[in-house]
Each structure stands twice: as structure tokens, then as C-alpha cells.
Amino acid sequence: MSELKSAVAPSTAHTETTDYFAQRQLKKGAVGWLLLVGLGVAYVISGDFAGWNFGLAQGGWGGMFIATVVVAFMYLCMCLCMSEMSTMLPTAGGGYSFARTAFGPMGGYLTGTAILIEYAIAPAAIACFIGAYCESLFGIGGWIIYLVCYLLFMGIHLKGAGEALKIMFVITAVAAVALMVFIFAMLPAFKSANLFDIAVNTEVAGASAFLPLGYLGIWAAVPYAIWFFLAVEGVPLAAEEAKDPEKSLPRGLIGSMLILAFFALSILFLGPGAAGADLLKNSGAPLVDALKAVYGANTWLASFVNFVGLAGLIASFFSIIYAYSRQIFALSRAGYLPKKLSLTNKNHAPHWAIIVPGVIGFCMSLSGEGDLLILMAVFGATISYVLMMLSYIRLKTSKADLVRPYKAPGGVVTASIALVLAAIAVVAGFVVDPKVWLMAAAIYVGFIAYFLLYSRHHLVAGTPEEEFANIQQAEQELK
């Protein structure tokens, strides 16, 4: 039973409920559709600067290319479906809210905590890459850079969503300029032979110059192809702070996805195509290393992309702090996580939901293993994708009469394609490193145990998701 459902007079209970939600309010109307596009790009743009290239080591250029095309198609299908669900249920819970409505509290919790694993660990991986870029540029990296990043950007988020996202939009625009400079700089040096310079492992099935690590390499490259797009699905987390969410959320999701697909394919072709896939496969700063290989170590191009490239990494780091704080806010407000985490400050920012995961993420970044942290983040992401697509299919078939201002082309077919591809992607991380995959799975099991043993007995009535479910039940009973 909820803490709010106590045996007190109705007026007292109403006051308690009102006070509870009054302390948990986000800033309404702070985000327009253009900022949402910027938010979607910002979540992901760091994946263009570092991390994706580890997929070259797993599958060669051909394996990474096939994985990227398949993953991009999965994300496009998923974003179309999420656009529909986000206009149907515009709350700060995002994927958690969709699953809560489709499958009840357990389904919502499983989805929300999978997303939380993704968003809490991804900044730790990005911090490692920021450290690598700073090491290349200033000669200073490691834990001190990680600490500065967390303290500075958590502090900005505590000032409120509108201010934070406007700063993020500017940082993202600067990072996009750096990517365009890189793309145009690499074009004259592109040679197709450079894509296939990784040594062929003749002992594996399907090995060739195109697939030097064989057919299995395609599968192993999937987690790093996902890094090109990871977290774009977080745009609906801004729903309660969005202007005209029925129009702005689909524009934000689909617009950012198209921009990200352009950057992903351009970087994947031109980086290895100019500098060589073998050179970049283990680089901590692949764009900088590519420019140095083509133009020399002391050129303005390499220095510019290195310096401005920090903006791309910072943009994703900065925006994913926003994402994890809103996910925790929604889960905590509903009682799934400790309720203190959903308290908001005078700027309507969920301060504990910003600070607590930041401390945990900083501790994880101290490992310095950016590639392994990617695998852990991808585990949470792909689990959530499976559950969100199942939620779409459930809502589409069992609650077809719900108002949907936007409808995804293809409907259930589109969601089914994304579902199958997401299920395949769940297992891909296990192919790369079973130990890391199992570590992420153990964290997820811990969350599930917390729900079963404690939080399911302390859920809060009156949250947007709860009210939506009650309205739908009442409508069904009337019919």
C-alpha cells in the first residue's frame, strides 16, 4: 500500500498528496522542438568522436558498416514508435511510462531501471574519452578531468532545465561544426583500400578483406554501432518540460535521428577511409588521430578538432546527466526508488537525482575502461528497447482507441522489426565480453530484487502514469 493511502481524513490525505507532488515539479514549457532536436543529438554526438571505432577491432570495417546500417534502421523504427507513444503519454518517465501503462508497475520498473543503467553508466564512459582528448590536447587526463566534468556539469543542471538545455544546444552546435570540418578535411584523402587494411583472420568463418574477423565480427560490432545512436530515445524524458509536446516530441526524436544517421555514416566512411581502419581501431581519440595521420601532428586541423571535439563529448556527457536525472525523478516520484531522489530545488531541478548517480558514475569512470563501460551501458539500453517495443505492440493492440496525435508509419510491423533487432543486440554484448555483460546483468538483478522485496509495497498513487492507468481502466469499465 502507498504511504499516501493512510487511514486519515480525506482532506488530510488530499493535502498530503498535494504537498508530495508540489515538492516534485519540473519547469513546464521550458523546451521547444528545436531544443529537443538539439537534446537528441547532444545525447549521442560523443559517439562520433570516440567509442565507435572499437567496433573496427571487433568486426573490421565491413562488420562495423553492416552493424551500423542495421542498428540505424532499428533506431529509426524505434524512434517512430516512441514518437507515437510520447504524444499519447507525455510524462517525464519516457520509456518507463509507456511500459507502466502497458504492463503495470512491474513492467514499468523493469524498463525504467534498464534505461537507468544505460544513462548512469554512459557518462562514465564519456568521461574516459574526455580524459583521452584532454590528455592529447593539454597533457592532463585521468581522474582529475573526470571529477571536474562531474562537478561542473552537475552544478549547471542544478540551475534548472531551460538554462541547462540552452547551454547544451550551443555546445552541441559547436561540436557539429567540428564534425563537418573533419568530414570535409577527410574527403580529399579518402581511399577505399584504407577501409580494408585490418589483417584477415583466416581461422574464422566468413573471413575476407571486407570481413576480416568473419561473420561473427558483425555481431560483435553491434554494441559499438549502437554507440553511434545510444540515448537518442531519451528525448521523451523532456515531455513534462516541453512546449506543445504533441508536436515537438516527434519532431525532436525523428529530426535528431536523421542528423545522427548522417554523421554516423560520414564518420565511418571518411575516418577509416582516409587514415586506415587498423590505425583507428583502438584509438581513444580517433578523429584527432585520423587528422594527424593525414595532415601531420602539428596542424591547425588536428588541434581544432581535438579542442572543439571536446565539445561533442561534453555535449553528450552534459545531456545524459539530464536524462538520468529525469528517469530517476519519474521512478522515485512513483515510489519505485527512494522518494527523496525526486525532490526538486527552487529551480525545479531534481537535485538528488542529479547528484547521487553522478557520484556513482564518477567512481565507475575511475576504471578508465571506456570500451567496457560502453558494453555495460548498451546492455541496459537494449533491454529497455525490447521492453519498449513490446509496450508499443501491447498498447497498439489492446488499447487501440487511445488518442495518438502522431501515428508511426507501419505501426506494429515497424515495432516488431525494432523488437527483433533489439533482441539480437541484447546478446551481442555477451559475444564481445561475457564477464562485463554479466556484471551489467547482476546490477539489473539487484534492481529487480529491490522492487520485489521493498518498493512494490511502497508505490505512490497519483503520479501521471498512475492517473493515466486509472482513467483507462474507468473508460474500459464504462464500455
C-alpha positions as CSV (number, residue, x, y, z in Angstrom):
1,M,0.0,0.0,0.0
2,S,1.1,3.5,-0.7
3,E,2.4,5.7,2.1
4,L,-0.1,8.2,0.9
5,K,-3.0,5.8,1.4
6,S,-3.2,6.2,5.2
7,A,-6.2,6.0,7.4
8,V,-6.7,9.7,7.8
9,A,-9.5,12.1,6.9
10,P,-9.9,12.7,3.1
11,S,-9.0,16.4,3.4
12,T,-5.7,15.5,5.2
13,A,-4.9,12.8,2.6
14,H,-5.5,15.2,-0.2
15,T,-3.3,17.8,1.5
16,E,-0.5,15.2,1.9
17,T,-0.8,14.2,-1.8
18,T,-0.8,17.8,-2.9
19,D,2.3,18.6,-0.8
20,Y,4.0,15.5,-2.1
21,F,3.7,16.4,-5.7
22,A,4.2,20.2,-5.0
23,Q,7.8,19.3,-4.0
24,R,8.3,17.3,-7.2
25,Q,7.5,19.7,-10.0
26,L,9.5,20.3,-13.2
27,K,9.6,23.6,-15.1
28,K,6.8,23.5,-17.6
29,G,7.2,24.8,-21.2
30,A,10.9,25.3,-20.9
31,V,11.9,23.3,-24.1
32,G,10.8,23.9,-27.7
33,W,11.1,21.4,-30.5
34,L,14.4,22.8,-31.7
35,L,15.9,22.3,-28.3
36,L,14.5,18.8,-28.4
37,V,16.3,18.1,-31.6
38,G,19.5,19.5,-30.0
39,L,18.9,17.4,-27.0
40,G,18.6,14.2,-29.1
41,V,21.8,15.0,-31.0
42,A,23.6,16.0,-27.8
43,Y,22.8,12.7,-26.1
44,V,24.6,10.9,-28.8
45,I,27.1,13.1,-30.6
46,S,30.0,12.0,-28.4
47,G,29.7,8.6,-30.1
48,D,31.0,10.2,-33.3
49,F,34.1,11.4,-31.5
50,A,35.1,8.3,-29.7
51,G,33.9,4.8,-28.9
52,W,32.5,3.7,-32.3
53,N,36.0,2.8,-33.5
54,F,36.3,-0.1,-31.1
55,G,33.8,-1.8,-33.4
56,L,36.6,-1.9,-36.1
57,A,38.6,-4.1,-33.8
58,Q,35.6,-6.4,-33.3
59,G,34.4,-6.8,-36.9
60,G,36.7,-4.9,-39.2
61,W,35.3,-2.1,-41.4
62,G,32.8,-4.3,-43.2
63,G,31.5,-5.8,-40.0
64,M,31.1,-2.4,-38.4
65,F,29.5,-1.0,-41.6
66,I,26.8,-3.7,-41.7
67,A,26.2,-3.4,-37.9
68,T,25.8,0.4,-38.2
69,V,23.3,0.1,-41.1
70,V,21.2,-2.5,-39.2
71,V,21.4,-0.6,-35.9
72,A,20.4,2.7,-37.6
73,F,17.4,1.0,-39.1
74,M,16.5,-0.4,-35.7
75,Y,16.7,3.1,-34.1
76,L,14.7,4.7,-36.8
77,C,11.9,2.2,-36.4
78,M,12.1,2.6,-32.6
79,C,12.0,6.4,-32.8
80,L,8.9,6.4,-34.9
81,C,7.1,4.1,-32.4
82,M,8.3,6.2,-29.5
83,S,7.1,9.4,-31.1
84,E,3.6,7.9,-31.2
85,M,3.8,6.8,-27.5
86,S,5.3,10.0,-26.3
87,T,2.4,12.0,-27.8
88,M,0.0,9.6,-26.2
89,L,1.6,9.8,-22.8
90,P,3.8,12.9,-22.4
91,T,5.4,12.4,-19.0
92,A,8.9,12.6,-17.7
93,G,9.1,8.9,-17.4
94,G,9.6,8.2,-21.1
95,G,10.0,4.5,-21.8
96,Y,9.2,3.7,-18.2
97,S,5.8,5.5,-18.5
98,F,5.0,3.6,-21.7
99,A,5.8,0.2,-20.1
100,R,3.9,1.1,-16.9
101,T,0.8,1.8,-18.9
102,A,1.1,-1.3,-21.0
103,F,2.2,-3.9,-18.4
104,G,1.6,-2.3,-15.0
105,P,4.1,-1.5,-12.2
106,M,6.5,-4.4,-12.8
107,G,6.8,-3.8,-16.5
108,G,7.4,-0.1,-15.8
109,Y,10.0,-0.8,-13.3
110,L,11.9,-3.3,-15.4
111,T,12.0,-0.8,-18.3
112,G,12.9,2.2,-16.2
113,T,15.8,0.6,-14.4
114,A,17.2,-0.8,-17.7
115,I,17.2,2.8,-19.0
116,L,18.7,4.0,-15.8
117,I,21.6,1.5,-16.1
118,E,22.2,2.9,-19.6
119,Y,22.1,6.6,-18.6
120,A,24.0,6.2,-15.4
121,I,26.9,4.4,-16.9
122,A,27.2,6.1,-20.3
123,P,28.5,9.4,-18.7
124,A,31.3,7.4,-17.0
125,A,32.4,6.0,-20.4
126,I,32.2,9.5,-21.9
127,A,34.3,10.9,-19.1
128,C,37.0,8.4,-20.0
129,F,37.0,9.7,-23.6
130,I,37.0,13.3,-22.4
131,G,40.1,12.4,-20.4
132,A,41.8,10.9,-23.5
133,Y,41.1,14.1,-25.6
134,C,42.4,16.3,-22.8
135,E,45.5,14.2,-22.5
136,S,46.1,14.6,-26.2
137,L,45.5,18.3,-26.1
138,F,46.8,19.5,-22.7
139,G,48.8,16.6,-21.4
140,I,46.4,16.2,-18.5
141,G,43.9,13.4,-18.2
142,G,42.7,10.8,-15.7
143,W,40.6,11.2,-12.6
144,I,41.1,14.9,-12.2
145,I,39.4,15.5,-15.5
146,Y,36.6,13.1,-14.7
147,L,36.0,14.9,-11.4
148,V,35.9,18.4,-13.0
149,C,33.4,17.2,-15.6
150,Y,31.0,15.8,-13.0
151,L,31.2,18.7,-10.6
152,L,30.9,21.4,-13.3
153,F,28.1,19.9,-15.3
154,M,26.0,18.7,-12.4
155,G,26.3,22.2,-11.0
156,I,24.9,23.7,-14.2
157,H,22.0,21.2,-14.2
158,L,21.1,22.2,-10.7
159,K,20.3,25.7,-12.1
160,G,17.3,24.3,-14.0
161,A,16.3,22.7,-17.2
162,G,15.8,25.7,-19.5
163,E,19.1,27.1,-18.7
164,A,20.9,23.8,-18.9
165,L,19.4,22.8,-22.3
166,K,20.2,26.1,-23.9
167,I,23.8,25.8,-22.9
168,M,23.8,22.2,-24.2
169,F,22.3,23.4,-27.5
170,V,25.2,25.8,-28.0
171,I,27.8,23.1,-27.1
172,T,26.2,20.7,-29.5
173,A,26.2,23.2,-32.4
174,V,29.9,23.8,-31.8
175,A,30.5,20.0,-31.8
176,A,28.6,19.6,-35.1
177,V,30.8,22.3,-36.7
178,A,33.8,20.2,-35.7
179,L,32.4,17.1,-37.3
180,M,31.7,19.0,-40.5
181,V,35.3,20.3,-40.6
182,F,36.5,16.7,-40.1
183,I,34.3,15.4,-42.9
184,F,35.4,18.0,-45.4
185,A,39.1,17.6,-44.3
186,M,39.0,13.8,-44.9
187,L,37.3,13.8,-48.3
188,P,40.4,14.6,-50.4
189,A,42.4,11.8,-48.6
190,F,39.7,9.1,-48.9
191,K,41.0,5.8,-50.4
192,S,38.7,2.8,-50.3
193,A,41.7,0.4,-49.8
194,N,42.2,2.0,-46.3
195,L,38.9,0.6,-45.2
196,F,40.2,-2.9,-45.5
197,D,43.7,-2.8,-44.1
198,I,42.9,-4.9,-41.0
199,A,44.6,-8.3,-41.1
200,V,42.3,-11.1,-42.1
201,N,41.8,-13.9,-39.5
202,T,41.7,-16.9,-41.8
203,E,40.7,-19.2,-39.0
204,V,37.1,-17.8,-38.6
205,A,34.1,-18.5,-40.8
206,G,33.4,-15.9,-43.5
207,A,36.7,-14.1,-43.2
208,S,37.7,-11.8,-46.0
209,A,39.2,-8.4,-46.6
210,F,35.7,-6.9,-46.1
211,L,35.0,-9.1,-43.0
212,P,38.5,-9.7,-41.6
213,L,37.0,-11.2,-38.4
214,G,34.3,-13.2,-40.2
215,Y,30.6,-13.3,-39.8
216,L,30.7,-13.3,-36.0
217,G,32.5,-9.9,-36.2
218,I,29.3,-8.3,-37.5
219,W,27.5,-9.3,-34.3
220,A,30.4,-8.3,-32.1
221,A,30.5,-4.9,-33.7
222,V,26.8,-4.2,-32.8
223,P,27.4,-2.7,-29.3
224,Y,29.8,-0.1,-30.8
225,A,27.4,0.6,-33.7
226,I,24.8,1.3,-31.1
227,W,27.2,3.9,-29.6
228,F,26.6,6.0,-32.7
229,F,22.9,6.3,-31.6
230,L,22.8,5.4,-27.9
231,A,20.4,7.5,-25.8
232,V,18.5,9.3,-28.7
233,E,15.4,7.6,-27.3
234,G,15.8,9.8,-24.2
235,V,14.1,12.8,-25.9
236,P,10.6,11.9,-24.4
237,L,12.2,12.4,-20.9
238,A,11.7,16.1,-21.5
239,A,8.0,15.7,-22.1
240,E,6.8,17.5,-19.0
241,E,9.1,20.4,-19.7
242,A,8.3,20.6,-23.5
243,K,6.2,23.2,-25.3
244,D,3.4,21.6,-27.2
245,P,4.6,18.1,-26.7
246,E,2.2,16.5,-29.2
247,K,4.1,18.2,-32.0
248,S,7.5,18.9,-30.5
249,L,8.3,15.4,-29.3
250,P,8.0,13.6,-32.7
251,R,10.0,16.5,-34.4
252,G,12.7,16.2,-31.7
253,L,13.0,12.4,-32.0
254,I,12.9,12.0,-35.8
255,G,14.9,15.1,-36.5
256,S,17.7,14.2,-34.3
257,M,17.8,10.6,-35.6
258,L,18.2,11.8,-39.2
259,I,21.1,14.1,-38.2
260,L,22.8,11.4,-36.3
261,A,22.5,8.9,-39.1
262,F,24.2,11.3,-41.5
263,F,27.1,11.9,-39.1
264,A,27.5,8.2,-38.3
265,L,27.8,7.1,-41.9
266,S,30.0,10.0,-42.8
267,I,32.5,9.4,-39.9
268,L,32.5,5.7,-40.5
269,F,33.4,6.1,-44.2
270,L,35.8,9.0,-44.1
271,G,37.7,8.4,-40.9
272,P,39.0,4.9,-41.7
273,G,38.9,5.6,-45.4
274,A,41.4,8.4,-45.0
275,A,43.6,7.2,-42.1
276,G,43.1,3.4,-42.2
277,A,40.8,1.2,-40.2
278,D,43.8,-0.5,-38.5
279,L,45.1,2.8,-37.2
280,L,41.9,3.8,-35.6
281,K,40.5,0.5,-34.2
282,N,42.0,1.0,-30.7
283,S,42.3,4.8,-30.6
284,G,41.0,6.9,-27.6
285,A,40.7,9.9,-29.9
286,P,40.1,8.5,-33.4
287,L,39.2,11.8,-35.2
288,V,42.3,13.5,-33.9
289,D,44.5,10.5,-34.7
290,A,43.0,10.4,-38.2
291,L,43.8,14.0,-38.9
292,K,47.3,13.6,-37.6
293,A,47.8,10.6,-39.8
294,V,46.7,12.5,-42.9
295,Y,47.9,16.1,-42.2
296,G,50.6,15.7,-39.5
297,A,50.7,16.1,-35.8
298,N,51.1,19.9,-35.6
299,T,48.5,21.2,-38.0
300,W,45.7,23.5,-37.1
301,L,43.1,21.0,-38.3
302,A,44.1,18.4,-35.7
303,S,44.3,21.0,-32.9
304,F,40.9,22.4,-33.9
305,V,39.1,19.1,-34.0
306,N,40.8,18.0,-30.8
307,F,39.9,21.2,-29.0
308,V,36.4,21.5,-30.4
309,G,35.9,17.8,-30.3
310,L,35.8,18.1,-26.5
311,A,32.5,20.0,-27.1
312,G,31.0,16.8,-28.6
313,L,32.0,14.7,-25.7
314,I,30.9,17.3,-23.2
315,A,27.5,17.8,-25.0
316,S,26.7,14.1,-24.5
317,F,28.1,14.0,-21.0
318,F,26.1,17.1,-20.1
319,S,22.8,16.0,-21.7
320,I,22.8,12.4,-20.4
321,I,23.1,13.9,-16.9
322,Y,19.7,15.5,-17.7
323,A,18.4,12.1,-19.0
324,Y,19.4,10.1,-15.9
325,S,18.1,12.7,-13.6
326,R,14.6,12.7,-15.2
327,Q,14.5,9.0,-15.3
328,I,15.3,8.8,-11.6
329,F,12.9,11.6,-10.9
330,A,10.0,9.7,-12.5
331,L,10.9,6.4,-10.8
332,S,11.4,8.0,-7.4
333,R,8.2,10.1,-7.7
334,A,6.2,6.9,-8.2
335,G,7.9,5.2,-5.3
336,Y,10.0,2.7,-7.3
337,L,13.2,4.2,-6.0
338,P,13.7,6.1,-2.7
339,K,11.3,9.1,-2.7
340,K,13.9,11.6,-1.6
341,L,15.5,11.3,-5.1
342,S,12.5,13.1,-6.7
343,L,12.6,16.2,-4.6
344,T,13.2,19.4,-6.6
345,N,15.0,22.6,-5.6
346,K,13.9,26.2,-6.0
347,N,14.9,26.0,-9.7
348,H,12.6,22.9,-10.2
349,A,15.6,20.7,-10.7
350,P,15.6,17.2,-9.1
351,H,18.9,17.8,-7.2
352,W,19.3,14.4,-5.5
353,A,18.5,12.7,-8.8
354,I,21.4,14.7,-10.4
355,I,23.9,14.3,-7.6
356,V,23.6,10.6,-6.4
357,P,24.1,8.9,-9.9
358,G,26.9,11.4,-10.6
359,V,28.9,10.2,-7.6
360,I,28.3,6.6,-8.7
361,G,29.3,7.4,-12.3
362,F,32.5,9.2,-11.2
363,C,33.5,6.1,-9.2
364,M,32.9,3.9,-12.3
365,S,34.9,6.3,-14.5
366,L,38.0,5.7,-12.4
367,S,38.3,2.4,-14.1
368,G,39.4,4.2,-17.2
369,E,37.9,1.4,-19.3
370,G,35.7,3.4,-21.7
371,D,35.1,0.4,-24.1
372,L,33.9,-1.9,-21.3
373,L,31.7,0.8,-19.8
374,I,30.1,1.1,-23.3
375,L,29.2,-2.6,-23.1
376,M,27.5,-2.1,-19.8
377,A,25.5,0.9,-21.0
378,V,24.5,-1.0,-24.1
379,F,23.2,-3.9,-22.0
380,G,20.7,-1.6,-20.2
381,A,19.8,0.2,-23.4
382,T,19.0,-3.0,-25.4
383,I,17.0,-4.5,-22.6
384,S,14.9,-1.3,-22.5
385,Y,14.4,-1.3,-26.3
386,V,12.9,-4.8,-26.2
387,L,10.6,-3.8,-23.4
388,M,9.5,-0.5,-25.0
389,M,8.7,-2.2,-28.3
390,L,6.7,-4.8,-26.5
391,S,4.9,-2.0,-24.8
392,Y,4.1,-0.3,-28.1
393,I,2.7,-3.6,-29.5
394,R,0.6,-4.1,-26.4
395,L,-0.8,-0.6,-26.4
396,K,-1.4,-0.7,-30.1
397,T,-3.4,-4.0,-30.0
398,S,-5.1,-3.8,-26.6
399,K,-5.7,0.0,-26.3
400,A,-6.2,1.0,-30.0
401,D,-8.7,3.6,-29.0
402,L,-6.2,5.8,-27.1
403,V,-5.7,9.3,-28.6
404,R,-2.5,9.3,-30.6
405,P,-1.8,12.8,-32.1
406,Y,1.1,11.1,-34.1
407,K,1.0,7.6,-35.5
408,A,4.1,5.7,-36.5
409,P,4.2,4.5,-40.2
410,G,3.9,0.7,-40.2
411,G,2.6,0.5,-36.7
412,V,3.0,-2.9,-35.2
413,V,5.2,-4.1,-38.1
414,T,7.6,-1.2,-37.5
415,A,7.7,-2.0,-33.8
416,S,8.2,-5.8,-34.5
417,I,11.2,-5.1,-36.7
418,A,12.8,-2.9,-33.9
419,L,11.9,-5.6,-31.3
420,V,13.7,-8.4,-33.2
421,L,16.8,-6.3,-33.9
422,A,16.9,-5.2,-30.3
423,A,16.7,-8.8,-29.0
424,I,19.6,-9.7,-31.2
425,A,21.5,-6.7,-29.9
426,V,21.0,-7.8,-26.3
427,V,23.1,-10.9,-26.9
428,A,25.8,-9.0,-28.9
429,G,27.4,-7.6,-25.8
430,F,27.8,-11.2,-24.5
431,V,29.7,-12.1,-27.6
432,V,32.2,-9.3,-27.1
433,D,32.9,-9.8,-23.3
434,P,30.7,-12.2,-21.3
435,K,32.2,-11.0,-18.0
436,V,31.2,-7.4,-18.5
437,W,27.8,-8.4,-19.8
438,L,27.2,-10.5,-16.7
439,M,28.3,-7.6,-14.4
440,A,25.7,-5.4,-16.0
441,A,23.1,-8.2,-15.7
442,A,24.0,-8.5,-12.0
443,I,23.3,-4.8,-11.4
444,Y,19.9,-5.3,-13.2
445,V,19.1,-8.3,-11.0
446,G,19.9,-6.1,-7.9
447,F,17.4,-3.5,-9.0
448,I,14.8,-6.3,-9.6
449,A,15.4,-7.7,-6.1
450,Y,14.9,-4.2,-4.6
451,F,11.5,-3.9,-6.3
452,L,10.3,-7.4,-5.3
453,L,11.4,-7.1,-1.7
454,Y,10.6,-3.4,-0.9
455,S,9.4,-0.8,-3.4
456,R,6.4,-2.7,-4.8
457,H,4.9,-2.3,-1.4
458,H,5.5,1.4,-1.3
459,L,4.3,2.7,-4.6
460,V,2.7,6.2,-4.7
461,A,-0.8,6.8,-6.0
462,G,-1.5,9.9,-8.1
463,T,1.6,10.0,-10.4
464,P,0.9,10.9,-14.1
465,E,1.4,7.2,-15.1
466,E,-0.9,6.0,-12.3
467,E,-3.6,8.6,-13.1
468,F,-3.4,7.6,-16.8
469,A,-3.8,3.9,-16.0
470,N,-6.8,4.7,-13.7
471,I,-8.5,6.8,-16.5
472,Q,-8.1,4.0,-19.0
473,Q,-9.4,1.4,-16.6
474,A,-12.5,3.6,-15.9
475,E,-13.1,4.0,-19.6
476,Q,-12.9,0.3,-20.2
477,E,-15.4,-0.3,-17.4
478,L,-17.8,2.2,-19.0
479,K,-17.6,0.4,-22.3
